[in-house]
């Protein structure tokens, strides 16, 4: 294998290379929508830079990664290249994955030197144990993609999906139907639907005490992803009252319950159960085989803030998954430069540094 890592720039979504990239991402079970071109476009609209790296075997695109970069941190020289649900490489082949990861890290190292980057973070959806090719990485202090989640197999008949649920899950879905809860879905941006969705999630945030992004964040996400057919907004009503809202993404074989919440109105109508069941059926329509609840506490200790949410999710059956979590690779030379600049600013004098292949010497009162 003769690998070469190249910057792909901003690809036109209809060009041959863009289509090849999307096929690679969709076919790789360790990757996901966050490595898609449309997700990157959405993030750029939110003010987050990205760099797209392709891995080529001769002229054939075989892998790569979309890294996201925070501009403010870059300006301080403390930036990070982050690849959520990436990189997209052949993790099942130890030899290939080692070569691909090495080529990707080599590109990242060169890019980092001139772009204020001090580390690279990868976060593939790989089950434990940690692959040997990541032995030079270190466990990141936090994850961008939930390390623990719950997958429901929806690649079967609807009745079989229902029978795989816990009895309480089936009962509450039927109860919502008995109460004549009305479900509506929006595959394109709809102003009223976006407002109703945010109203539901905001009520849940205040009631249950979890942080929530501002409304423009969601408007941008819904507009970008729905326009490309990658997301659906679902709403539950009873008569004229809003019971809840849900944002579903569908990409490749995986659908994800990304955001959602129920309002304080008529909780006995089981609007949350109606929404999840409607989302699963919508995911099946989109050709998805797995429904990802995107975050789950498998042992549900009472003190954990997500324990009650996980209790709700568990009613739909499914299999818990634990991934390896985010892994960091530090560019040591770049870190040295950051500390040197900091020392110069603090002490108001030049700091003598010698960085070589075999040793690094710091003269600034810093001890490592």
Secondary structure by P-SEA (a helix, b strand, c coil): cbbbbbbbcccccccaaaaaaaaaaaacccccccccaaaaaaaaaabbbbbbbbbbccccccbbbbbbbbaaaaaacbbbbbbccccccccccaaaaaaaaaaaaaaaaaaaaaccccbbbbbccccccccccccccccccccccccccccccccccaaaaaaaccaaaaaaaaaaaaabbbbbbbccccaaaaaaaaaaaaaaaaaaccccccaaaaaaaaaaaaaaccbbbbbbbccccccbbbbbbbcccccccccccccccccccaaaaaaaaaaaaaaaaacccbbbcccccccccccccaaaaaaaaaccbbbbbbcccbbbbbaaaaaaaaaaaaaaaaacbbbbbbbccccccccccccc
